[in-house]
Amino acid sequence: MKKTYRGIRQNISTKKLLKDELWMDSLSEGGDPLWAMAYPARYAVGMANLGFQYICTYLKELGVAVERFFDDIEGDRSLEEGRPVGNFPIITFSVVYEPDVKKMLNMLNRWGVSPLWKDRAEKREPIIGVGGSLSVINPLIFSHIADFVVLGDGEEVIPYLVKTVRGFSETGDRNEFWEFIAEHPSIFVPPLHLDMLRRGETLERKKSFCLDLSKAKGHALWVSPHTVFPDTLLIETQRGCFRGCPYCTIPSCFGRPRFRQLKEVIDDIRKASKLGIRRLGVIAPESGDYPWIKEVLKEIRDARLEVSFASLRIDNISDLLLETLVEGGQRQITIAPETGDQYFRVCCGKNFTNEHILDTLQKAQKIGLRKVKMYFMLGLPNEEDKHILETAKLIMEVKKNTGMNVVASVGLFIPKPQTPWANMGFSHSTYKNKVSLLKSAIAGLKGSEIRVQSAREAKEEYRITWANADDTLDYFYSDVAPNRNKTVEQLKNLGF
């Protein structure tokens, strides 16, 4: 997706942020109880997250007075009413990426809220809840932080959660709240479950999956010019994935594929067009897997809208899709070959050739796309220098055969919990050498750029993603190696 940022750091007031937001649905801005919904990043990033917007929508539909908090709101007050966080009996965080955990902790410290649930209980501070992608991949990360962690899709959990929070607002009995909320099988409650996990007991928690996406909102509540996807309506077409790429958390953590009905997606597109919205962002693990993608593309073209996709596989990119991108004004395409070595690529679950990549990008260039962003991983299992040189060769061939500007985004392979490659090695110590080899191999290639994840960031992501219930808060600020076996054992006992 095309990214720009015009945000609060450039002196945009919260009043203007609210004024510039276009509401897709008419919902109440008040209600009961007061509920702080926080995203541990700046406004521009948080408001580009469809899951965060979904939760705000569902809470409003249930009559909750939800107000938003971001990492860059001046004065650390709520966006809607400027309330201090201490006014809220409950704060929930949507945590998507591992680095967000430390941002969350920094926000709590800045607000004067104790990051540990034990300390908050003693001081009668707000209840803290966590949801989002990371809580499905490894909820153990929040064992000492959160009062509760939602395990999966919010559609099936939020009504029960709201009912329980309302009870807590009336009684103020935190122990009773923990007991009641733990009755839902898709909520992990560390104050009750932590010691059980440490003793090796089985909890039989289970992930919550919204199997009928007609129950999902399907589109964002707000459209804003001040997000990383400005003036773009985010719409959802699919959850889950069938492809089974062994490094990826989506097929292993987020359930089987489920699709929104075509009529619902078309209705969203037409509603956007009537409201004068000219840009759409399609959210799906793989947009080309949507069974009615041709019909969706035709509707977008007929409405003369610009569209971008969260994810595209090269073997799912049709001529119709390329034409729709260009007609909407796009000049860049993003793909993820992962590696230039075809054998390695097949091992990663991506069974397409370098020739297929080149053919598709040549078509893209001929119809008007001028830039390609390509995602690659280094440090894949059994990787050798020759495989890295194949990646360099592919980058050079793309440049030579298409003339497109090439941006190579390079990250280190990080084994993730619950995936088929969870037990693979993490080659942090040799990462810098691998990056140097790749850079030197394409040195001087005009019209190309390499963007590299830092070794420090990769190591921190690896450590956080493998945290377990035995790791205290100090773990996030230390350099102690994770105990992956313990994490696997505890996740299994949790019910994963």
C-alpha positions, 0 to 999 in steps of 0.5 A, a space after each residue: 500500500 502507498 504510505 504517507 504520513 501527515 500526523 500529530 508530530 506536524 502540529 495537527 491538533 486533536 481537534 482537527 484530527 477529529 474534525 477530519 475523520 469521516 464516519 462510515 456509520 452513525 454510532 454513539 460517542 457516549 455510553 457506559 462504562 468509560 473504556 480506554 482503547 489504546 494502540 501502542 504507536 502513533 495515530 497514523 499507524 493505529 488508525 490504519 489497523 482494521 482490527 483496532 477500528 473493529 473493536 472500537 466499533 463493536 464497543 460503541 455498538 454495545 453502548 460503551 463510552 470508548 475513547 482512543 489513546 495513541 502514543 503521540 497524542 499530546 498530553 497523553 490524554 484521550 483523543 475524543 474528550 481529552 480525559 486522563 487515563 486514570 479516569 478509565 476503569 479499564 484500558 485495552 491494548 491492541 498489540 500487533 507486533 513484538 516491538 509494540 510490547 515495549 511501547 505498551 509498557 512505556 505508555 503505561 509508565 508514562 501514564 503512571 499506571 503500574 505495568 504489572 497486574 499484581 501492583 495494579 491490584 494492590 493500588 486499585 489501578 485500572 484493569 488492563 486487557 490485551 488483544 490483537 495478533 500477538 495475543 493469538 501467536 503467544 499470549 504468554 508474553 502478557 502473563 505478568 502484564 495483563 489482567 486478561 488476554 483475548 485469544 482470537 477474534 473479538 466478535 465472539 468475545 466482546 459481548 461477554 467482556 462488556 457485560 463483565 466489565 460493567 459488573 466490575 464498574 458497579 462493584 469494583 471487586 477485581 477478584 470477582 471480575 477475574 473469576 467471571 471473565 475466566 469463565 469464557 474459554 477464549 480469555 486467558 486470565 493471568 491472575 488466575 492462570 499464571 500459577 497453574 501454567 507454572 505448575 504444568 496444569 492444563 487450562 483448556 483455553 481455546 482460540 475464538 474464530 469468527 467463522 461467519 464473517 457476515 458477523 464482522 463489521 467488514 470495513 473501518 469505522 473511520 476514514 482519515 487523511 492523517 493515517 499512513 493510508 490517507 483517505 482510504 477505506 479499509 475493507 476486509 475480504 478474508 481471514 485465515 489462509 490455506 497455503 501453509 507457508 511454514 514460517 508464517 503465523 497466519 495459517 497456523 495461528 488464525 484458523 482456516 480460510 473464511 470469506 466475506 460474501 461478495 454482496 457485502 464487499 460490493 456494498 462496502 465499495 458502493 457506500 465508499 463511492 457514494 460518500 466520495 471516498 476514492 481509495 480502498 485498502 483491501 485487507 486479507 492474508 492473500 487478496 488473490 485467494 478471494 473467490 470473487 476477486 474478479 467481481 470485486 475488481 470489476 466493481 472497483 474499476 466501474 467506480 473509478 476507485 484507487 485500490 491497494 492490497 495488503 498482500 499479493 502473491 506473484 502467482 495470483 496476480 492477474 492482468 485484470 488486477 494489474 490493470 485495476 491498480 494502474 487505472 486507479 493511479 497506482 504506480 508501485 506493486 509489492 510482492 514477497 519472493 522471500 528468496 531468489 533461490 527457487 528451491 528455497 522459495 518452494 520450501 517457504 511454501 511459494 511454488 513459483 519460479 523466477 521466470 514467473 516473477 519476471 514475466 509478471 513484473 514485465 507485464 506490470 511495467 508495460 501497463 504503467 507500474 514503475 516501482 516494485 517493492 520486494 520482500 526477502 528473508 535472510 537466515 532461512 534454514 540451511 541457508 548458504 552464501 550461494 542462496 544469498 547470491 541468488 537473491 542478489 541475482 534476482 534483484 539485478 534481473 528484475 532491474 535489467 528486464 523491467 527497468 522498474 525502480 526496485 526496493 528490496 526490503 530485507 529481514 532476518 528469518 525469525 522462527 515463530 511459536 506454533 508454526 512448522 518452523 518454530 524449532 528452526 535456528 535463529 542466525 542472529 550472529 551471522 546476519 550482518 555478514 549475510 547483509 554485507 554479502 547481499 549488498 556487495 553483490 548488487 553494489 552500484 546497481 542504479 535504480 535500486 535500494 535495499 532497506 534492511 531490518 537491524 540486527 538489534 530489532 530482529 533479536 528483540 523481536 525474537 526474544 519477545 515472541 518467545 517469552 513465557 509465563 516464567 519470564 518477568 518484566 525484566 526479561 523484556 529489558 535484558 539480553 537473556 536467551 529465550 527458553 523456547 522449549 518452555 514456551 512450547 510446553 506452556 502454550 500446549 498447556 494453555 490449550 494451543 
